[in-house]
Amino acid sequence: MTVKIAIELDETHREFAEKMVADGFYPSVSSVIQAGIEQMMQNDTVAADPLAGMADEIRRRMELPKDQWIPLEGDTMFDDIRALIRAKRG
């Protein structure tokens, strides 16, 4: 069920919404606003997910420059990790 309401947009938001419609991404300004609300609802659901923080951290680390990555070889990976942990512990 849809409910008709009146909202106010500043000029920048109105222009952006109308451009999205004109470019064919959405059929109406109402659809643009609904999509924005859906995105916020999705983000709210993801934020409540305990694994979301871990996924964000993995993404952040994947964006680090390659020279900041720790090289690990497949055959010696676990030994390398243990050595790194021992070195950090002192």
C-alpha positions, 0 to 999 in steps of 0.5 A: 500500500502506498501513502501520499505525503508531501515532502520538502527537498532542497534545490540540490536534492530536487535537481539530483532526483530529477536528473536520475529520472531524466537519465532513465534510472527511475520512473519518478522522483518518488521512486528515487526517494523510495530507493534512498529509503530502501538503501537506508533500511538495508544499511540499518539491517547490515549494521545490526549484523555482527559479521558486517564489522568484520566484512568492513575490516576485511574490505579496508585491509584489502584496500591497503597498498600491496607493500603493506601486506604480509607475504605468506607462502602456502606451505609455510603459512601457519609457521609464518603466522606463528612466528609473526605472533611470537614476534609481536608478543616479544 
